[in-house]
Each structure stands twice: as C-alpha cells, then as structure tokens.
Amino acid sequence: MNFSPISALSPLDGRYAAKFTKLRPVMSEQGYMQRRVQVEVAWFIALSDCGFAEFKPFSPGARTYLLGLVKHFSEADAEAIKVIEQTTNHDVKAVEYWIKSKFEARPELLNAQEFVHFACTSEDINNTSHALQLKSGRDQVLLPALDAITSKLRDMAHTFADVAMLSRTHGQTASPTTVGKEIANVVVRLATVREKIAAIKLLGKMNGAVGNYNAHLSAWPEFDWEAFARRVVETPEPLGLGLSFQPYSIQIEPHDYMAELFDAVARTNTILIDWSRDVWGYVSLGYFKQRLREGEVGSSTMPHKVNPIDFENAEGNLGLSNALLRHMSEKLPISRWQRDISDSTVLRNMGVALGYAVLAYQALLTGLNKLEINEAAIAADLDASWEVLAEPIQTVMRRFGLPQPYEQLKKFTRGEPMTRELMQGFIAKLEIPAAEKERLLAMTPGNYTGKAAELAKRV
C-alpha cells in the first residue's frame, strides 16, 4: 500500500513531512532496524575476537562486508526484514534472519552464522538500538535545533541590550528593563538545560534474558562475559556502540536515563512555551513587528492582519511534545517483574515526541527571524508610565531618612495618571542633598534600567 503525505494519520508524516529529513532516518522504524543491525553486527564481530576455538577471528574482508550491511542499510533492506517478520511475527528474529540471509556465497560468514544473536535476548538488541537512536536524535537533530534558537536569541540580546522597555509584572506597569535583558534571561535558561541534555549518559545492557548472563555462561563458563559486554557497549562506533554500560538490569534496561533525558527535553520545551507566549504578547503590544511574506494571508476575512502564527504553532507543538515526553518518563521506568512488553509500543513513539519538539523549534526560529523591533512603540509606553519612578524615589528617600517614603509615594501615585511634570514636582520638594535631587530629576522611565544592558551584553 502506498501512502501519500495528505493521507497520513500523523501531521508529522503529513502536513509537516518535509521538515523531518534529518530526524526521520534516525527515529523511524527503518532507523530502528538499522540500529538493530548495527548492534547485531558489533556483537558478532566482537565475538569472533574472543579467542574461542570454535569461532575464529574474521578476515578484514568479512569485517568490511559486515560493517557495510550497517553503513549501506536501505529502505529496501528494511522492507525485506518486514517481509521476514510476516513469518516470524517477531521483529528482532526477523533482523537476525535477514543478516544470515546476507551470508550466501560467503563461506566464512556462513560457517559462523549461528553466532549471530549468540546468547542475546531481544532486549539486548532493542535497548541498545533505542540508545543509539536517541544518541543520533539528540546529537544530530535536537541539540543543533536548540542551539540555533539559542544563538539567535543571544544575538538579539546583544543587539537590543540598550533598548529600554517597560516591564509588566502581574500584567501591570513595573520597573523598566531592556529588551535585550529579557531575551538574555531565556538564553541563560536554555544554556543551562542544554548542558543537562548533552550530559545525560545513554545506557546499554547486553546481559541476557534476565540480566545474569545465564546463556552466555552455559556456553563458556570461564569467560568474563560482563567485561566483554561492557567492551562492546562502550567501544566507539563502528566496532562498538559508543554508549555507557548498564551493569544491572532485569530483561530490559531500566529506562531511568530515558526518563531523565525526556524530562530535560520537556523542561526545555516549557522554557520555550514561556518565551513563545511572552514574545506573542510583545507582538500584540506592538513592541515587535513581523516582516511580511509576499502573498501570505493573516485572516480569511480581515485583510489587515499579520498573525504571530509561528509562536502559536511553536506553543502548540511544544505542548504535544511534552505530553508524550512526560508520559514516557513516568511509564518507561516501570516494568512488571522481570519484563512486560508495555514499554515497547511506547518506545516506538520516541520519534513522535522529539518530532513535535523539533517542529516547534523550527517554527520558533522562523518567527524570531521575522521580528523587527518597534522602538517607537516601546518608547511611547515608557513615556506614558512615569509612575514606575515611584520605586527609585522612595528608595532614595529611605536612604536619607525621610518619613514614610513608601506611603507618601503610594498616596501620590496609586491610581493616578502620572506625568514628567508631576513626578519632577514631587522630587523638587524633597529635602535631600542637591546632587541626589539632580540625579533623581534626570531619571526617566527610559533610563531607569539598572544593570539590564550590562547583563544583556554579558550573556
């Protein structure tokens, strides 16, 4: 059956299919199969080097051929495995049989074929394959997409470091900041969580049906199977897997590292939901304008509209991603006794969870690249909000021991429209040193920004 993007059940493979050219080869079922072949081949080659009398080391040509099965794995190969699975009704066994089918006319490999999947349980292959998928998905797709957003925001923080802006705590006028400083806050949060995502160790176990090397030791009781498994898991690709070794498990790797990874990505997404809503609000206030695209329509009935759809799309898709990520982080570390299969179908949605995140990151970056600052609108809001200077005035009054400074400013400003003339008239009457009075008189909502510019430029 041939599928068209327009008939896809998931918008990731339908409406947004073109956006996943980097993620799809890694996180799709084809990508999963390729990783399974990689694990089987790495184990197979490593076994040949163990010094067993019954299994001689492979020749250079055989090694190259086996590694080529991984490197050149194609959609046709994945389809061939699916055909075998129709008979086996077991996906990992189908991979094993497909590998063996590639040994025809190669006596060296044919004679050793029963060492493919030797002493392995399906989960030895699956858990390491999932880790390899996450390794590529994180390092090649997710983190670069996140880095692109962070880089753009850092540039904006520096560019707009000196652009004073009215704050709105509780939605009300508050002490001014700068546009750059508010963006710098997001940069620091993203950098912190990005470091955590990158530092999470991706684990793999290769210890048999219940984690005790039972089958392994039945064949060669004197061999150090744990050290061998560690070597296969930790040796860099392509001869190993380049993962961190998990020494203790039931039949499945416990998935705690996955929960940690998914929680960290979800925290990243939450930060970006926060920012998407904020920048949406700034567009609504007119602080940012959006560059127009020729032919683009904002409303089917209101011709004037230019909607902040990129930030809305980002918010929606970040929420979808988090719903899946949080379910997985709560569900995956739970397994009945030594193994149940309820994790398997959930794990097949890792790509969907990461896909919605990547889709959101792309939308957010697109939106950021369309923004143009409207300094006139920002300055107008500041000039209409002289009441924010009540804070520095009462603070200076406190310094010089004037009576009830907070209460005086509360009575003077609360609920009343404030102007430059009113605020400066209040300052002129204060009994404070002349130099301090001059400093307060020179203060405006636009220059009362503290260290905001410095902090923005430093990020």
Secondary structure, 3 states (H helix, E strand, C coil): CCCCHHHCCCCCCCCCHHHHCCCHHHHCHHHHHHHHHHHHHHHHHHHHCCCCCCCCCCCHHHHHHHHHHHHCCCHHHHHHHHHHHHHHCCHHHHHHHHHHHCCCCCHHHHCCHHHCCCCCCHHHHHHHHHHHHHHHHHHHHHHHHHHHHHHHHHHHHHHCCCCEEEEEECCEEEEEEEHHHHHHHHHHHHHHHHHHHHHCCCEECCCCCCCCCHHHHHHCCCCCHHHHHHHHHHCCCCCCCCCEECCCCCCCCCCHHHHHHHHHHHHHHHHHHHHHHHHHHHHHHCCEEECCCCCCCCCCCCCCCCCCHHHHHHHHHHHHHHHHHHHHHHHCCCCCCCCCCHHHHHHCCHHHHHHHHHHHHHHHHHHHHCEEECHHHHHHHHHCCHHHHHHHHHHHHHHCCCCCHHHHHHHHHCCCCCCHHHHHHHHHCCCCCHHHHHHHHCCCCCCCCCCHHHHHHHC
